[in-house]
């Protein structure tokens, strides 16, 4: 693999644990699909539950993990809690994965 961009290996070493946590979170297909759905915008647990094949309990556990790993954030409006992607890295990673694996004409 010939990469033209030089990587700052020292910076990568300092941030490897954080990168590892993100990759571990993405390594689960259920969490990956939750993140894919959240690219469409903010959703409540009930709205997400209609879209993914998980019990509400399992979905809540996955959302807690994604929140702990800094991939999703919450916003309370009245009695509803809305989940959304954290701006930046999560959306870019999902877009990259979608472009690589789901693009038409592959």
N, C-alpha and C positions, 0 to 999 in steps of 0.2 A: 504494500500500500504506500503510494507516494503522496504525501500531503505537502502542499506548498506552504501552508501557514505553519509557522513555528509555534509550538505550544509552550507555555510557561509551566514547566513541569513542577517548579517549586510551588506555584499557586495551586496547581492541581493537587499536589500532595497535601496542602493545607485544607483543601475543600473536598477531598476524596470521600470523607465520611458523609458529608451532606449529599454528594452525588450518589453515593451508594444507597442512601435512604430513599431518594427519589426513584432510582432504578428498581429497588425492591418493591416499592409501592406500585410501580407500573408493571411489574412482572406478574401480577395477578390479573387474569382476564376480566374478572368481575369489576375490579377497580378501574381497569383501563376503559371498560365500557361506560362506567359511571362518568368518568372524565370526558369521554366522547359525547355523552348526552349533555353534559354541562357546557360544551362549546356552543350549544344552542341558546344559552342564557341561564339566568337564575331559576332554580327549581326547589320546591319543597320536597321533603322525604316522600310524601304521598305522590307527587308528580313523578319523581324518579322511580318510585315503586311500580307505577303503571308501565314503565318503559323497560325495566330490567327484571329478569327472572330470579328474583331473590325474595326471601321473606323480609318483612319490614325490620325485624331484629338483625338479620344478617346485613341488610343494606345500611342500617345505622352503624354497625360495627365497622364496615368498610369506610363509611363517611368519616367516622372518628379517626381511623388510621390516616386517611387522606388529609384530614385537617391537621393532625399531629405532625405529619410530614411536610406541611406547608404547601400543599397542592390545591386545597380548597379553603374557602373562607365562608363565614356565615354572616347573615344580616337578619335581625329580628324586625318584623313588621307586625304589630299587634300580637296575636298569638301564634303567628307562623314564623318559622325559621327557614330562610332561603339559603341554599348552598350555591356557590359559584366558584369558577376557577380563579385562582390567584392570578392577577395579571402578570404577563411575562412568560417565564419558563414553561409552566404547565401547558398553556395554550400553544406555544411554539413546538413543544415536544409532540403533542397530540397531532398538530398539523403536519409535522414531519412524518410521523408514523402513518397518518392517513394518506399523504402524498405517496409514500413509498409502497404501502400495501394495498391501498384501495383505489388508486388512480385508474381511470379508465384507459384502455389502450396499453395496459402493462404487458 
